[in-house]
Amino acid sequence: MRNEVDLIKAAGLLDTEEAHELRELADAAYSHYLEEAITQELNE
């Protein structure tokens, strides 16, 4: 998702602050996904 944010920023559709916020959101979402996957794996 971070790559997509960079592409959108490069196209001029986001300013630097918006791109930073979206990258942080993407990182948080991915961390949550990994945490859920690990928890599920451990519970099997």
C-alpha positions as CSV (number, residue, x, y, z in Angstrom):
1,M,0.0,0.0,0.0
2,R,2.9,2.3,0.7
3,N,3.9,2.1,-3.0
4,E,0.4,3.1,-4.1
5,V,0.6,6.1,-1.8
6,D,3.9,7.1,-3.4
7,L,2.3,6.8,-6.9
8,I,-0.7,8.9,-5.9
9,K,1.6,11.5,-4.4
10,A,3.8,11.5,-7.5
11,A,0.7,12.1,-9.6
12,G,0.0,15.2,-7.6
13,L,-3.2,13.9,-6.0
14,L,-1.8,14.1,-2.4
15,D,0.3,16.7,-0.6
16,T,3.3,15.6,1.6
17,E,1.3,15.6,4.8
18,E,-1.6,13.6,3.4
19,A,0.9,11.0,1.9
20,H,2.6,10.7,5.3
21,E,-0.7,10.2,7.1
22,L,-1.8,7.5,4.6
23,R,1.6,5.7,4.9
24,E,1.1,5.6,8.7
25,L,-2.4,4.3,8.2
26,A,-1.1,1.6,5.8
27,D,1.6,0.6,8.2
28,A,-0.9,0.4,11.1
29,A,-3.3,-1.7,9.0
30,Y,-0.5,-4.1,8.0
31,S,0.7,-4.4,11.6
32,H,-2.8,-5.3,12.7
33,Y,-3.1,-7.8,9.8
34,L,0.1,-9.5,10.9
35,E,-0.9,-9.5,14.5
36,E,-4.2,-11.2,13.7
37,A,-2.5,-13.7,11.5
38,I,0.0,-14.6,14.2
39,T,-2.7,-14.9,16.8
40,Q,-4.8,-17.1,14.6
41,E,-1.8,-19.3,13.8
42,L,-0.9,-19.7,17.5
43,N,-4.5,-20.7,18.3
44,E,-4.6,-23.5,15.8
